[in-house]
């Protein structure tokens, strides 16, 4: 392997981003909330879906937490708050 190839391998980012993994869903006021923490390095971004009937809303926030379980709990908390504040308006 040449020096140039070695340098290129060190600085290239051929890593495929990890996909979120859906966790247990929760029913709340007629909505189904499914957390799916999104791995980002050694942390997890708040991510998931809120569904009611045929309507679906992807719920992603800037918050990142150190554990998948803490991230899922934070997603559930924020999703409940959003449902309380805007209800079906989340799908507009």
Phi, psi and omega in degrees: 000131181282166179299319180296318178296320179296316178295318180298317180295325180293324188256356179275153180240080179274006182287132175277130180299143180290143179273148176293149179245120181294137178251185182301135180277161177227137175270134180212113178051041178087359179254149173252120181253125180236106177288144177215076182309135183259112181297131175223096185066237180262008181239179181227132178272141177296120186203150176168196180227152173237125184233141171216115184062235180268356182271141185222134178232125175279127186248107179226138182230166182284343184298137172233140181231163186281341180230151180297318181294317178297322179295317179297318179295321178292322177297315179299316180298313181291324179294317177300316179298316178297317178298317178298323184278320186239348178054229181293347178298345178298337183268003181274000000 
